[in-house]
Amino acid sequence: MPTTPSALVIDGLIKDFGPVGSLDGRMVRVLDGVSLSAAHGAVTVLLGANGAGKTTTLECAQGLQRADGGTIRLLGEDPHRASPHLRARVGVMLQDGGLPPSVRPLALLRHVASMYSSPLPVDALAERLGLDEFGAVSIRRLSGGQKQRLALACALVGRPEVVFLDEPSAGLDPQSRTIVFDLINELRADGLAVILTTHLLDDAQKLADYVYIIESGRTVAEGTVAELTADTDTDGMRELRFDTVPGLMLPADLLPHLHQREPEPGQYVLRGALTADDVAQLATWWASLGVMPTAIAMAPRSLEDVFLDISGRSIR
């Protein structure tokens, strides 16, 4: 667990929902003992497949949903009974934005800023996130990426100490993603606790100080990116990645100690206790097939590999 002071502590969180259209009224447990901690001055990332419980966990942490078990402390308070003082210290960016469709972006941002005693300068924040480029257009006409930038600005304008970001880079073009990443890094440097969810594992690997992986409503793994991707199970564990024609499968008697997967057609990953002799045998096999790899790389284990090992499925 993070050792710096915690802005958010969740212990054994349980949440039940009644299924839509249920005739017998039975409840479905969507969170079954989630525990996590988020520190000031750190980016804490929640990873999980769709339906794993990430968004419900954030909604309980924000006080939008009432927990059915366990405890939550956000800046020392129960968020479901949050005082106005606590709510003023927390910024929330919802996945669907929650933005009024008929309002113009800059007008909305100024309205949100007026609710705080010491907001950030609206014009400077709007310029930083490029909102001034579409500030006079109604929100219903904005692209998904533009709505994301506006929702982020609304979450930050009140100078929060804790900010919740649900899929902050979803729908963003590369330039906008870079702007958002730089801003998140600045929030961390300023001492904010940044808690975010994402299904983009590359984004998580770049941003996260600490990661929690949630599967079927439970916390199944946690640690820094370095800790989670460390090859501690087998000495000499490595990954060899190469690109060539799709659909190849190593013969059963060739390098049986290596695990092969093809994450995308024509992209291959071999994982195991790789040696120089293994690479030589692989080259001989390529020659026997008459194929030439277009790219070869020896890579450390990635956060995506960790997630796939745990969940057994891709969230691409």
N, C-alpha and C positions, 0 to 999 in steps of 0.2 A: 504494500500500500504506500502511497505517497507520504513522505515524512514532513513536508512543509504544512503549515496550518491549513485546515480544511475549510473551504467555503460551503461545501455540500457533503453530507454524510448520509448514506442510505444503508440501512441494515435490515436484511430479511424482508424486503418489500414483497407484499402479496396483493394482487389485484384480480378480482373476479368480475366477469361480465355475463349478463344473461344473453344467450344467443338470439339474434333477430329472428322473429317468427317462431320461436320455441313454444310448443304447446304445453310442455310439462314444467316450464319455468326453471329448469336446471341451469346452474351457473357453470361457466367455463373459466378455468383458471388461466389467465394470460401471463401473469407474473407470479413466479413460484419461488420466492426467496432471493430476489436480486439484491446484491450488496455492492456498494461502490463508494469511493471518496474522490472529491475533486478539490485540488489545492489552488490557492491564490497564486498568480504568476505562472500558471501552467495551462496547457491545452489538454483536456481530458476528452477522449474520443470513445463513443459507444459504437461498436460494430455488431452487425447481425443481419441475417437475411430478412426479407420482408415478412412481417408477422412474428418476428422473434421477440418483440416486446420493447424495442428501443424507444419509439415515440411515446408509448404508454408510460414508460419509466420517466421520461422527461416531463410528461404532463402531470404525473404525480409529484415530481420534484418541484414543479412550478406552482402547485396548488390547484391546477385545473381539474384534476381527478382526485377523489378521496381514496386513500389506501385502505385495503381491507385487512392488512396485517403488516407488521414490521414498523420501523420508525424512519422518519425523514427529518433532517435538520438542515435548513437552508439559512446560512448566516446565523445559526443558533436558534432559529425559530421553526415551528411547524408551519410549512408553507400553506397548508389548507386553511389555517387560521391566521394568515399573515396580516400584520398591521400595515397601515398605509406607509409607515416608515420603511418596512422591509420591502414592500413592492416598489418603492422609489429607488431602491438599491439594486434592482434586478432588471435586466433587459431580456426580452424574449423575442425570438424570430421563429415564427411557426412555419411548418413545412408548406402549408397552402397559402401562407402570407397573411390571411385574414384581413385583406385590404378592401376598403369600400370602393366599388367599381366606378362610381360616378365622380369621384373626387380627383383633383389633379395632384401629382406627386409632391410638388413643393408646398402646396397648400396643406396637404396632410402632414408633412414633416414639420411645418411651422406649428400646426395645431398640437401635435404630439409634444413638441418642445415646450409649448406654453404650459404644459401640465407639470413641469419640473421647476424647481427653484433656481437651479444653476445648470441649464442645458449647454451642450456644445453649440458653438456658432453654426447656425443652420446653413448659411451660404458656404462656409468652408467645408462642412461635411458633404453637402450636395455636390460641390465641385470635386471633392476627393473620390466620390463614388460615381461620378459622371451623371448625376441626376439632373443637372442643369441642361443636359442635352435633350431631355424629354419632359422637362418640368411642367410644361403647359398642356400636355396631352392627358386625357382622362385615363385612369388606371386600367379600365377595361380594354383599352387599345394597346397596352404595353405588351412586350414579349415576356416570356417566362423569365429570362435572365434579367430584364429590367425590373420586373416585380421583385425578384430576389434581392437586387441591390437596394431597392426602396425599403423592403422589409428589414434588411440589415441596418439601414440608416435609422429607422424607427426604433430598433432595438438598442442602438448605441447613443442616441441623441441625449438621453437623460443622464449620461455619465455613470453607468451602472458599475457595481463592484463585481457582479456575477452576470454573465451573459450566456443564454441558452441559444444555440444555433442548430436548427433541424435542417439538415441537407443544405448548408449555405452555398455550396458551389454548384448545385443542380441547375442545369440549363444555362450556365454561364459560358461565354466564348473564352478562348485562351487568355485574351488581354484582361477581361473582367475577372477571371479566376486569379490571375496574378495580383491584381489590385486587392481582391478580397484576402488572398493569402498574406500579402504584406500588411494589411490592416489587422488581421488576426495575430500576426507576429508582434505588432506594435502593442496590441491589447495585452498580450502576455508580458511584454517588457514593462508595461505600465502597472503590472501587478494584478490585473483582472484574472478571475477564474473563468476560463472559457470552456464550456461543456457543449460538445457538438456530436451529432450523428452524421454518418455518411455511408453510402454504399460504394463509394469510390475509394478503393483500397490504396491506390497510389497517393491520393490526397491525404488519407489518414497517416500513411507512412511519412509524408513530408511534414505534417503539422503536429502530430501527437507527441506530447510528453509522456502520457500514460494512456493505455488502451484497456478497455473492458470488452470482451466478446460475450454477447448474449445469445443464447440458443434455447428455444422453447421456453422462454420466460425465466431462464436461470443464468447467472454469471458463471461461465464455464472456463474462462481463462482471463488473466490480467497480467499486466507488466508494461515496462517500457518497450518500445519497438525493438531495441537491442536485445532485451531479455526474451521477448517472445520469438524472435527470429534466430536466437542462438541455437546452434546445433549441439545440444548437450546429450542427445540420446545415443549417438553412435560416434566413436572416434573417426575422424576423417570424413564426416558426412559433408557432401558437396552437391552442387547442382550444375549440370552441364546443359546449356540451352543451345539449340541449333534450329535453323530454318531450312527446309528443303521441300520436296514434293509431299503432299498430304497422304495420309492413310498408311504410313509405314508402321510395322510392328516388329520389334526385336524377336528373333527366334527364341523359343523357350530355353534352349541350351546355350544361348549367347548372353553373357553378362546377367545371369539369373538373380544376382544380388542387388541389381539396380531396379528401381521403380520407374516406369515410364508413364507419362501422360502427354496428351496432345491438347493443350488448353484452347488453341485455335487451329483450324486446318493448316497444316504445313509448319506449325510451331511445336517443337518438341522439348520436353524437359525430362532429363534423366537424373534421378536423385539416389544417392547412396554413398558408400565408401569408395569413391572413384580413385583409380590409380592411373599412372601413365600407361600401363599395359591395357587397361580398359579402353582408353582413348585410342590406342593403336588397333585394338580389335574392332572398335566402332568404325574407324577409317577403312579397315579391310572390308567390313560389311557394306559400307557405302560403295566401295569400288566394285564389289560383286554385283551390286544392283545397278551400277552405272549412274549413280546420282552424285551431285556435288552440292554440299550445303552452301547456302548464300550468306549465312551468318552463324558464327560459333562464339559462345561466351561461357566462361565459368563464373557462376554467380552465387552470392550468398543467398540463403533462404529469405524469402520475402514475406511480408505480412499476408499477402494473398495465399501463399503456400500454407501458412499457419491456419488461416481461416478455412481453407479447403480441407486440411487435415482434421479440423474439429467438426466441421459441418457436413463434410462429405458431398458438398454440392457448391456450385458457383453462384455468385450473386451478380454476375455481370448483367 
